[in-house]
Amino acid sequence: MNCKQCDNKLVDNAKFCNKCGKSVETEKLQDNTEIEKSKVTIIKCGNCNYIGEAESNRSLWAKILAWLCVFFAPIITILYFAFTKKYRCPKCKSTFVGVKDIKGNFVDQKTKVLKIVLIIFVSIFVIGIMSSVILASLNSAREKAGQQLSGDWITYNAISDRFSILLPHSPSFESSNSDTTSGISYEYHSYSAEKTPISFLVAKYIYSESIDISNPDNLLEKLMNGFVSGSETKLTNSSYINYETYRGLDFTAKTTNETIKGRILLIGETPYLLIISYPAGSNVDTDYDKFVSSFEIK
């Protein structure tokens, strides 16, 4: 280092020029003042001990690309600015440098603001994942609660036969063909399920020809009598009902050891039969009401 007054070469760590007596500390203070005024970033390299103006460690193109990523991959932008050093040593290209602060001390390079942004971003990401897990848990809890409220029953949708109904589980399906006393053939679809000691049955009659529904009560009565016509089956009560916009017939029948409760609904020219059977003396009113009141035409 040379004296600014007389250009004499100064001894290391000298406080005064040994030729003209000029204070070296004053010169250093003036240098620092000039540097501060010019807004130049001064660094001290921890690798080669260089002290002077810093060199940017981020190229212009890299910064442009990083900012463009904001629109489709903001995490890349945040990671780039959070984990790349802003300055490097122009002499050895090391980023292991201290940056001179306003007090004249050399401190580590910091990206505090960007790290805070990264922390916020990661926190939002984690909160989003946690929210998804919590929502999934809540939905699962709602489903379980709904199952508990309905006694773990399911809503069964018979797509081809156009109805839905509550059942203890998915039913087994059977199909058969038969003839009426008037000679009209029909197809019989049945859906059966069990919840010990109760058996559930939903049946649909599909006639091959148009049938007379001018007297729906008479038709419902014939269907009921056909169902309880066995010698060991005794009808104990029956009554006509209106279910939504449909005409129906409720009935109860008994055998030696079993009770049968049922409902026949006439939907246009198509009868639907809803039946439960259970051991005599059992109380099944709640299950029966849930079963028949859940029936819907699709």
C-alpha positions in Angstrom: 0.0 0.0 0.0 1.3 3.5 -0.9 0.8 6.8 0.9 -1.8 8.9 -0.8 0.1 12.1 0.2 3.6 11.3 -1.1 3.2 7.9 -2.8 5.7 6.4 -0.5 5.5 2.6 0.0 4.1 2.0 3.5 5.1 -0.8 5.9 2.4 -3.3 6.7 0.2 -2.2 9.5 1.8 1.2 9.6 -0.3 4.0 11.2 1.7 6.9 9.8 3.8 7.4 6.6 7.5 7.3 7.5 8.3 9.9 4.9 5.6 12.6 5.2 3.9 11.7 8.4 0.4 11.4 6.9 -2.0 9.3 9.0 -2.6 6.0 7.3 -5.8 5.4 9.4 -7.2 8.6 8.1 -6.6 7.4 4.5 -8.2 4.1 5.3 -11.2 5.9 6.8 -11.5 8.1 3.7 -11.3 5.0 1.5 -14.0 3.3 3.4 -16.2 6.5 3.2 -15.7 6.6 -0.6 -16.6 2.9 -0.9 -19.7 3.4 1.2 -20.7 6.3 -1.0 -20.2 4.3 -4.2 -22.4 1.4 -2.9 -19.7 -1.1 -3.8 -19.9 -4.4 -1.9 -16.6 -5.2 -0.2 -15.7 -8.7 0.6 -13.0 -10.6 2.4 -12.2 -14.0 0.9 -11.8 -16.8 3.4 -9.9 -18.8 0.8 -7.2 -16.4 -0.5 -7.6 -13.5 2.0 -8.5 -11.1 -0.9 -10.2 -7.8 0.3 -11.9 -5.7 -2.2 -14.9 -5.3 -4.5 -17.1 -8.4 -4.8 -18.0 -10.2 -8.0 -21.5 -11.5 -8.6 -21.8 -15.2 -8.3 -25.1 -15.3 -10.2 -25.0 -14.9 -13.9 -27.6 -12.7 -15.6 -29.0 -15.6 -17.7 -29.3 -17.8 -14.6 -31.3 -15.1 -12.8 -33.6 -14.6 -15.8 -34.3 -18.3 -16.0 -34.9 -18.5 -12.3 -37.4 -15.7 -12.4 -39.2 -17.2 -15.4 -39.7 -20.3 -13.3 -42.0 -18.3 -11.0 -44.8 -18.8 -13.5 -44.7 -22.6 -13.7 -42.3 -23.9 -11.0 -41.9 -21.2 -8.2 -40.1 -23.7 -6.0 -37.1 -23.6 -8.4 -37.0 -19.8 -8.1 -37.1 -19.9 -4.4 -34.4 -22.7 -4.2 -32.1 -20.9 -6.6 -32.1 -17.6 -4.7 -32.2 -19.2 -1.3 -29.2 -21.6 -1.8 -26.9 -19.9 -4.2 -24.4 -17.3 -2.8 -24.8 -13.8 -4.2 -21.1 -12.8 -4.2 -17.8 -14.5 -4.9 -14.1 -13.7 -4.8 -13.0 -12.2 -8.2 -9.5 -13.6 -7.6 -10.1 -17.3 -6.7 -13.9 -17.5 -7.5 -14.6 -18.9 -4.0 -18.0 -18.1 -2.4 -16.5 -18.5 1.0 -16.4 -14.8 1.6 -17.5 -12.3 4.3 -19.4 -9.2 3.3 -18.5 -5.9 4.9 -21.4 -4.4 6.9 -22.1 -0.8 7.8 -20.0 -1.2 11.0 -16.9 -2.3 9.0 -17.2 -6.0 10.1 -17.1 -8.9 7.6 -20.0 -11.2 8.1 -21.2 -14.3 6.3 -23.3 -14.0 3.2 -27.0 -14.3 4.2 -30.2 -14.9 2.3 -32.4 -14.4 5.2 -35.4 -13.0 3.3 -35.4 -15.8 0.8 -35.0 -18.5 3.4 -38.0 -17.0 5.2 -39.9 -17.2 1.9 -38.8 -20.8 1.5 -39.8 -21.7 5.0 -43.3 -20.1 4.4 -43.6 -22.0 1.1 -42.6 -25.3 2.7 -45.0 -24.6 5.6 -47.9 -24.0 3.2 -47.0 -27.2 1.4 -46.9 -29.2 4.7 -50.1 -27.6 5.9 -51.7 -28.5 2.6 -50.7 -32.1 3.0 -51.9 -32.1 6.6 -55.2 -30.5 5.6 -55.7 -33.2 2.9 -55.0 -36.0 5.5 -57.3 -34.3 8.0 -60.1 -34.0 5.4 -59.7 -37.6 4.3 -59.9 -38.6 8.0 -63.0 -36.5 8.5 -64.6 -38.0 5.4 -63.8 -41.5 6.6 -65.2 -40.6 10.0 -68.4 -39.3 8.4 -68.8 -42.4 6.4 -68.3 -44.6 9.5 -70.7 -42.4 11.4 -73.3 -42.7 8.6 -72.8 -46.5 8.6 -73.3 -46.6 12.3 -76.5 -44.5 12.1 -77.8 -46.8 9.4 -76.7 -49.9 11.3 -73.8 -50.5 8.8 -76.3 -51.0 6.0 -75.5 -50.1 2.4 -77.6 -48.3 -0.3 -77.9 -50.9 -3.0 -78.6 -49.6 -6.5 -80.1 -52.1 -8.9 -79.3 -50.3 -12.2 -81.0 -52.7 -14.6 -84.2 -52.9 -12.5 -84.2 -49.2 -11.7 -84.4 -49.0 -7.9 -82.3 -48.4 -4.8 -82.9 -49.7 -1.3 -81.1 -50.1 2.0 -79.8 -53.6 2.8 -77.4 -55.1 5.4 -75.0 -56.0 2.5 -74.9 -56.5 -1.2 -77.6 -59.0 -2.1 -77.5 -62.2 -4.2 -79.5 -62.0 -7.5 -81.7 -64.6 -9.2 -83.9 -64.5 -12.3 -86.7 -66.9 -13.3 -89.6 -67.1 -15.7 -93.2 -68.1 -15.0 -96.8 -67.7 -16.2 -99.9 -66.1 -14.6 -103.3 -67.8 -14.3 -104.4 -65.7 -17.3 -101.6 -67.1 -19.5 -99.3 -64.0 -19.5 -95.7 -64.9 -18.9 -93.4 -62.8 -16.7 -89.8 -62.6 -15.6 -89.1 -62.6 -11.9 -86.0 -60.8 -10.6 -85.1 -61.3 -6.9 -82.5 -59.7 -4.7 -82.0 -61.4 -1.3 -79.8 -60.6 1.7 -79.7 -61.6 5.4 -79.0 -60.0 8.7 -79.5 -62.8 11.3 -82.2 -63.7 12.1 -83.9 -61.6 9.4 -84.0 -62.4 5.7 -84.7 -59.6 3.1 -86.1 -59.9 -0.3 -86.8 -57.4 -3.2 -88.5 -58.8 -6.2 -89.6 -57.3 -9.5 -92.3 -58.8 -11.9 -91.7 -58.0 -15.6 -94.6 -59.0 -17.7 -94.3 -60.0 -21.4 -97.5 -58.2 -22.3 -99.4 -55.2 -21.1 -101.6 -56.0 -18.0 -104.8 -54.4 -16.9 -104.1 -51.8 -14.1 -107.5 -50.2 -14.3 -108.2 -51.6 -10.8 -104.8 -51.5 -9.1 -106.1 -52.7 -5.7 -107.5 -55.9 -7.3 -104.1 -56.6 -8.9 -102.2 -56.0 -5.7 -104.6 -58.4 -3.9 -104.0 -61.1 -6.4 -100.3 -60.7 -6.1 -100.4 -60.9 -2.3 -102.6 -64.0 -2.4 -100.3 -65.6 -4.8 -97.4 -65.0 -2.4 -99.2 -66.3 0.8 -101.1 -69.2 -0.9 -99.2 -72.0 0.8 -101.2 -74.3 3.1 -99.0 -73.5 6.1 -99.1 -69.7 5.5 -101.8 -67.6 7.2 -102.5 -64.0 6.4 -102.9 -62.0 9.6 -103.5 -58.5 8.4 -103.3 -56.3 5.2 -104.0 -52.7 4.2 -103.8 -50.6 1.1 -101.4 -47.7 1.2 -100.2 -44.8 -1.0 -96.4 -44.7 -1.1 -95.2 -41.4 -2.7 -97.3 -41.4 -6.0 -97.7 -45.2 -6.1 -100.5 -47.5 -4.9 -99.4 -50.3 -2.5 -100.4 -53.1 -0.2 -98.9 -53.9 3.2 -99.5 -57.3 4.7 -98.3 -59.7 7.4 -98.5 -63.5 7.3 -97.3 -66.3 9.6 -96.2 -69.8 9.3 -95.6 -72.2 12.2 -92.2 -70.8 13.1 -91.9 -67.7 11.0 -93.4 -64.3 10.4 -93.5 -62.6 7.0 -94.0 -58.8 6.6 -94.3 -57.4 3.1 -95.2 -54.5 0.9 -96.3 -54.7 -2.8 -96.0 -51.5 -4.9 -97.4 -51.0 -8.3 -95.1 -48.8 -10.4 -97.0 -48.4 -13.7 -97.5 -52.0 -14.9 -94.6 -53.3 -12.9 -95.1 -54.7 -9.4 -92.3 -54.6 -6.8 -92.4 -56.9 -3.8 -90.5 -56.0 -0.5 -90.4 -58.8 2.0 -88.7 -59.6 5.3 -89.1 -63.0 7.1 -88.0 -63.6 10.7 -88.6 -66.0 13.6 -91.9 -65.6 15.3 -91.8 -63.4 18.4 -88.8 -61.3 17.2 -89.0 -57.5 17.2 -87.9 -56.3 13.8 -90.1 -53.2 13.3 -87.0 -50.8 13.1 -85.3 -52.9 10.5 -88.5 -53.4 8.5 -89.3 -49.6 8.5 -85.8 -48.8 7.4 -85.9 -51.4 4.7 -89.3 -50.5 3.1 -89.1 -46.7 3.6 -85.7 -46.5 1.8 -87.1 -48.0 -1.5 -86.8 -45.6 -4.4 -87.5 -45.9 -8.1 -84.7 -44.6 -10.3 
